[in-house]
């Protein structure tokens, strides 16, 4: 099943949280967003609050990750 990536932004006072949500449709995305709002205890911000957009910086973490007998391992 193909899913769409949605972004949910939260202003928790001291920082902004950006959560990625994978959902099959808009209804599922809204449900997951509501679950996050209850978990974080903060309302999801509309992108209107960010008129200049976001700058996401891609960084590389040294090392590799592999799936081993005990689960995911960082090397």
C-alpha positions in Angstrom: 0.0 0.0 0.0 1.3 3.4 -1.0 1.4 6.0 1.8 1.9 9.8 1.6 4.3 11.7 3.9 2.7 14.4 6.0 4.5 16.9 8.3 3.0 17.9 11.6 4.6 20.9 13.4 4.2 21.6 17.1 5.3 24.7 19.1 6.0 23.4 22.6 7.2 26.7 24.0 10.9 26.2 24.1 11.3 24.6 20.7 9.5 23.5 17.6 8.9 19.8 16.9 8.5 18.5 13.4 7.0 15.0 13.1 6.7 12.9 9.9 3.5 11.0 9.5 3.0 8.3 6.9 -0.7 7.9 6.0 -2.8 6.3 3.3 -5.2 9.3 3.1 -6.0 12.6 4.7 -8.4 11.0 7.3 -5.6 8.7 8.6 -3.2 11.7 8.7 -5.7 13.7 10.7 -6.2 10.8 13.1 -2.4 10.4 13.6 -2.0 14.1 14.1 -4.7 14.1 16.8 -2.9 11.2 18.5 0.3 13.2 18.5 -1.5 16.3 19.8 -2.7 14.3 22.8 0.7 12.6 23.3 2.7 15.9 23.1 -0.1 17.9 24.8 0.3 20.7 22.3 -1.8 21.7 19.3 -0.5 21.1 15.8 0.5 24.4 14.1 -0.9 25.2 10.7 1.8 26.1 8.1 0.4 29.6 8.0 2.4 30.2 11.2 5.6 29.7 9.2 5.2 32.1 6.2 8.9 31.8 5.3 8.8 28.0 5.4 11.3 25.6 6.9 15.0 25.0 6.4 15.8 21.3 6.9 19.4 20.5 7.1 20.6 17.1 6.0 23.5 15.8 8.0 25.5 12.6 8.0 26.1 10.6 11.1 29.3 8.6 10.9 29.0 4.8 11.1 26.6 2.3 9.8 23.3 0.7 11.0 22.6 -3.0 10.4 19.9 -5.5 11.3 21.4 -8.2 13.4 20.0 -11.1 15.5 19.3 -8.7 18.4 17.6 -6.0 16.3 19.0 -2.8 14.9 22.6 -2.1 15.8 24.7 1.0 15.4 28.3 0.3 14.5 
